[in-house]
Amino acid sequence: MNKNFLWKLGLILGTLVIFLFGIFGIPQSFSGSGLLTALTNHIHLGLDLKGGTHLILQVQVNDAVNVDAQNAIEVMKEQLRGHKIEYADIIQPDPQNNPDHLVLKGIQASNRTDLLNIVQDHLPEYDINGGADNNWTMAMKPSMLTDLKNRAVTQAIETIRNRIDQLGVSEPTIQEHGLGQYQILVQLPGVDDPGRVKEIMQSTAMLEIKQELGGPYPSEQAALQAQQPVGVLPVDAMLLPGHSVPGAEGEGEGQSWYVVSRVSAVSGKDLRNAEPSRDQNGQPEVTFQLSGEGGQRFYNFTSAHVGDSLAVVLDGKVQEVANIKEPIRDQGSISGGRMSEQQAKDLSMILRSGALPAGIKYLEERTVGPSLGTDSIRAGVRAAVAGMLAVLIFMLIYYRGAGINADVALILNLIILLGFMGYFDAVLTLPGIAGVILTVGMGVDSNVLIFERIREELRNGKTPPSAVDQGFSHAWITIVDTHVTTIVSAAILFIFGTGPVKGFAVTLTFGLLANLFTAVFVSRFIFDWILSRKQRGEALSI
Amino acid sequence: MEFFHNVNIDFLGKKWYFLAFSLIFSVAGVCSMLFWHHIPWGVDFRGGTLVTVRFSHTPNDNAIRAALDRAGLRDARNQRIGQVADNERLIDLDVRETSERALDVGKTRIIQALETNAPAGKQDLNNASFLTIKNYLLDKDPLHVGSDAEQKYGAEAKAITDYRDNALNGVFASFDQLKAAPGVDSAVAASLPDGFFLSDFGVRNVAIVGPQVGAQLRKQAFWATVYSLAGMLVYLGLRFEWIYGVAAVVTVFHDTLITVGAFSLTNTEISLTVIAAILTLIGYSNNDTIVVFDRIRENIKLMRREKLSDIVNRSINQTLSRTILTAGLTFLTVLALFLFGGEVLHGFSLALVIGILIGTYSSIAIAAPILVAYQDWRIERGKRPVATPAKAK
């Protein structure tokens, strides 16, 4: 009996120490503020208590598919020309919803074998079908399509993470969200003014350097007029808008247009670094450096085009046109457009983080101001203390000696619950605090079940040790039943819930698990200890 | 001290009173859901833009209404929340104003409408984040610090926002209040009026839910409830007879109906956390029912020669002490939450308060009578009764 006793006591005290450690770690000092600091270091507060912003974005994966499809069209045209196969046109019949569907018009059926070979050799992720009416359809293989979309989401998450890291937000959360809708969840603690952050996250930041072939023209029509032959762009050229020209009236947006080469000499992938600085006029600009391979390509391009102009294109808009005076190896700058210093800083940061593979759309935005967060903590703690005190006092009055038993179990319960949260890095939300309060209420139920049963057995004439024994064994089954059903409920809430609701499910589950231990093992231990010190026939205080 | 010592109340005999009571509340709730307030879905489920602002003084609701109308936000609702002395208002825009092209357009329009005294070129100090203030100070450099500027102005900006948010409830009433702020240099405080103005409100909370997310959350809430109920049915069907599972599900359905009815009658919004509370009270009501069922099952083995209705009555009486005590204690804790828990948890705690009362009541008033009624029905039909003492398990 004694050895058993010591072992159980050791287990309980050990548990107490372990979970206290989970809550506080090793605090600097044991004063009130020292403990508070240790506590806040270990228990993370949710956004609704700390203040911050919660965003759900959707990656427009069709953008990424579209880019691939555009590329496929170019490759196809090049190959058809190379194989001297005549074609009328290659179009996307439904660019919004199915950008990977391509229709090739006007290719004779006799070219079938060649076509199949081209697709197999150069565009293996596509399938090609058809031939009737000299129209052929191409579409991406379904598995490749899903792959591409998923990769777009993963890459978007990485890019956004880079950008947010550079903003210096502490402990952000960026992860995939929802079930298969290409959604990303971003949580930014302490950011109560998300405007700038949202802009930074959303900017696609595709940088390209192309050869500038003509411009600036005041409108698209004017640009086409200036071509030889009139109205037709050269095969390897495209039209891009530039920045608004001040004072250009009667031109719609006051934009100028440029004719640039389709193929880029250098793209965002070749960037190694980007920094804000000032140009010779003291205006803010962004200087960038290219990687080794990119630098080589840029050198080759600029050597071949000394005297020509290059256009720096950002997100499909011409930022700046510069004359190539001599070959440039690996440095460049983006100025123009009257950037403010903040914009230059933001742009260099976005370029450093890499381009987004697809556009993003915001679906949900929630911001909790810090004043509300502080109020919520205050209210939550007040309610928890009030509730807990009410229960503790009641148990003492109603169950007398056994009430102390229940109270000890409850307090230990709370410590284990908070300790669990500290160890699992769980986040405490406001509903989470409510979950703690609820755990107290539901946890005391186990004690009531046991005590009521013990009282009943005593009434039926059993001796105290026997009554205690019967009480625990009868109540055990019911306790397990009720705990399992509530934990299953909480698990469902955890799976289907979002942030604050998840926090509630977590504290409820931990609390109930802790309760299984305290209400049965610890409570039984205390009873046994009390009984062992009583004389035979002495009454039990319950 | 002991309540309920040796009780012997004929609960089953009173079942018609219970039924009437339940019917009244159910019907009242359903009528309200259909004709009066309908089901007051929160922004989580219906989508829309919700902005909670706190004013530094008692706001003029007419002026707010006029400002919103002028901004073209005719359908915006403006309601008071919290205590009167809190000076808080909740402005609510429909989901149709919340397009996914630019999700926060509604929020921006509301804030601009309320900033009636905004001078050009200045930012609102009451709604500036500490980053904005820090960047302003770095630009202006009122302390003429050299290298340590980033850290120094970061600390100053944090001190300003901390004071505003913790001591002043998020709203500066005047620039003079900065003088009392700890950790804020007087030169810094003096430099602020140049670049900032003070609106008379601070934004406490923003929730913008686009239509796509609203639909997703609705679906999730629905499936969570269905799975919960299904799980319950299966678990109880395994542990007891299937009729026990059915009785429990009907009981829980009754509880949910009355709780949602109460929300409809009081026009309290049902948010995601309220759904969490409802799922929790389903779990709680279930617990309660299980305790009674466990005792019934135990007594069926012991009292082999008695009628089922007597056994059930006895079981309820035996567990009455525990039932009332647990309900009472849990109710105490949830009441603490309702009274002290603040406005954010209001809906959640209301659901729990109602749920615990109804959940306890329903185990006795609904679940038990269903068991007995089912058995009586089977006897009348001449079939062999299920779950009777004669069937040893």
Contacts between the chains, C-beta under 8 A, distances in Angstrom:
chain1	res1	chain2	res2	distance
A	48	B	344	7.0
A	51	B	165	7.6
A	56	B	213	6.0
A	58	B	212	7.5
A	178	B	216	6.6
A	181	B	212	7.8
A	181	B	216	7.4
A	191	B	129	6.7
A	191	B	131	7.9
A	192	B	129	5.3
A	193	B	127	7.1
A	193	B	128	6.7
A	193	B	129	3.5
A	193	B	131	7.2
A	193	B	132	6.3
A	195	B	104	7.7
A	196	B	131	7.6
A	198	B	104	7.6
A	342	B	135	7.1
A	361	B	100	5.7
A	361	B	101	7.7
A	361	B	103	8.0
A	362	B	100	7.3
A	362	B	103	4.2
A	362	B	104	7.3
A	362	B	210	7.4
A	363	B	100	6.4
A	363	B	103	7.1
A	363	B	210	4.5
A	363	B	212	5.4
A	363	B	213	4.7
A	364	B	103	7.6
A	364	B	208	6.6
A	364	B	209	5.2
A	364	B	210	6.0
A	364	B	213	4.4
A	365	B	103	5.7
A	365	B	104	5.9
A	365	B	107	7.8
A	365	B	206	6.8
A	365	B	207	7.8
A	365	B	208	4.3
A	366	B	205	8.0
A	366	B	206	6.4
A	366	B	207	4.8
A	366	B	208	7.1
A	367	B	203	7.5
A	367	B	205	6.9
A	367	B	206	4.1
A	368	B	204	7.9
A	368	B	205	5.6
A	369	B	165	7.1
A	369	B	170	5.9
A	369	B	202	6.8
A	369	B	203	5.9
A	369	B	204	4.6
A	369	B	205	6.1
A	370	B	161	7.2
A	370	B	165	4.3
A	370	B	166	7.9
A	370	B	170	7.6
A	371	B	54	7.4
A	371	B	164	7.6
A	371	B	165	4.2
A	371	B	166	7.3
A	371	B	169	5.5
A	371	B	170	3.3
A	371	B	202	6.8
A	371	B	204	6.2
A	372	B	52	7.5
A	372	B	170	7.6
A	372	B	204	4.5
A	372	B	205	5.2
A	372	B	344	7.4
A	374	B	165	6.5
A	374	B	166	5.6
A	375	B	169	7.8
A	375	B	342	6.3
A	376	B	342	5.8
A	376	B	344	5.5
A	378	B	342	7.8
A	379	B	340	6.1
A	379	B	341	5.4
A	379	B	342	3.1
A	379	B	344	7.7
A	379	B	345	7.4
A	380	B	341	6.5
A	380	B	342	7.1
A	380	B	345	7.6
A	382	B	340	4.5
A	382	B	341	7.9
A	383	B	336	4.9
A	383	B	337	4.6
A	383	B	339	7.5
A	383	B	340	4.0
A	383	B	341	4.3
A	383	B	342	7.8
A	383	B	345	7.9
A	384	B	336	7.8
A	386	B	336	4.0
A	386	B	339	7.7
A	386	B	340	5.5
A	387	B	332	6.6
A	387	B	333	3.6
A	387	B	334	7.7
A	387	B	335	7.9
A	387	B	336	3.6
A	387	B	337	6.6
A	388	B	333	7.6
A	390	B	332	4.5
A	390	B	333	6.9
A	390	B	336	6.4
A	391	B	329	5.5
A	391	B	332	6.3
A	391	B	333	6.2
A	394	B	329	6.4
A	394	B	332	7.1
A	395	B	329	8.0
A	397	B	1	6.4
A	398	B	1	5.3
A	398	B	2	7.9
A	398	B	325	7.5
A	400	B	1	7.7
A	430	B	342	8.0
A	430	B	344	5.8
A	430	B	345	6.2
A	431	B	273	5.2
A	431	B	276	6.4
A	431	B	345	7.2
A	431	B	348	6.5
A	434	B	337	5.8
A	434	B	341	6.9
A	434	B	345	5.9
A	434	B	348	6.3
A	434	B	349	7.3
A	437	B	333	5.1
A	437	B	334	7.4
A	437	B	336	6.9
A	437	B	337	5.5
A	438	B	280	6.8
A	438	B	330	7.5
A	438	B	333	6.8
A	438	B	334	7.2
A	438	B	352	7.4
A	440	B	333	5.5
A	441	B	329	5.8
A	441	B	330	3.5
A	441	B	331	7.8
A	441	B	332	7.3
A	441	B	333	3.8
A	441	B	334	6.6
A	442	B	284	7.2
A	442	B	287	7.6
A	442	B	330	6.3
A	444	B	326	7.3
A	444	B	329	5.1
A	444	B	330	7.7
A	445	B	287	7.4
A	445	B	326	4.3
A	445	B	329	7.4
A	445	B	330	7.0
A	448	B	322	5.4
A	448	B	325	4.9
A	448	B	326	5.2
A	448	B	329	7.2
A	449	B	291	7.3
A	449	B	322	5.7
A	449	B	326	7.8
A	452	B	321	5.3
A	452	B	322	4.5
A	452	B	325	7.3
A	455	B	2	7.3
A	456	B	318	7.5
A	474	B	298	8.0
A	477	B	294	6.8
A	478	B	290	6.8
A	478	B	291	5.6
A	478	B	294	4.9
A	481	B	239	6.9
A	481	B	287	7.9
A	481	B	290	5.0
A	481	B	294	6.8
A	482	B	287	4.0
A	482	B	290	5.8
A	482	B	291	7.0
A	484	B	235	7.6
A	485	B	231	8.0
A	485	B	232	6.8
A	485	B	235	6.3
A	485	B	283	6.0
A	485	B	286	5.4
A	485	B	287	6.4
A	485	B	290	6.9
A	486	B	280	7.9
A	486	B	283	4.4
A	486	B	284	7.5
A	486	B	286	8.0
A	486	B	287	6.4
A	488	B	228	7.9
A	488	B	231	5.4
A	488	B	235	7.4
A	489	B	228	5.7
A	489	B	231	7.8
A	489	B	279	5.8
A	489	B	280	6.7
A	489	B	282	6.7
A	489	B	283	3.8
A	489	B	286	8.0
A	490	B	280	8.0
A	490	B	283	7.6
A	492	B	224	5.3
A	492	B	227	5.3
A	492	B	228	5.3
A	492	B	231	7.1
A	492	B	279	7.0
A	493	B	224	6.6
A	493	B	276	5.6
A	493	B	279	5.7
A	493	B	280	7.7
A	495	B	224	7.7
A	496	B	220	4.6
A	496	B	221	7.3
A	496	B	223	6.4
A	496	B	224	3.8
A	496	B	227	7.9
A	497	B	220	7.8
A	497	B	224	7.4
A	497	B	272	7.0
A	497	B	276	6.4
A	498	B	217	7.7
A	498	B	272	6.6
A	500	B	272	7.4
A	500	B	273	6.2
A	501	B	272	5.6
A	501	B	273	6.2
A	501	B	275	7.8
A	501	B	276	4.6
A	504	B	273	7.3
A	504	B	276	5.5
A	504	B	280	7.9
A	505	B	276	7.6
A	508	B	280	7.3
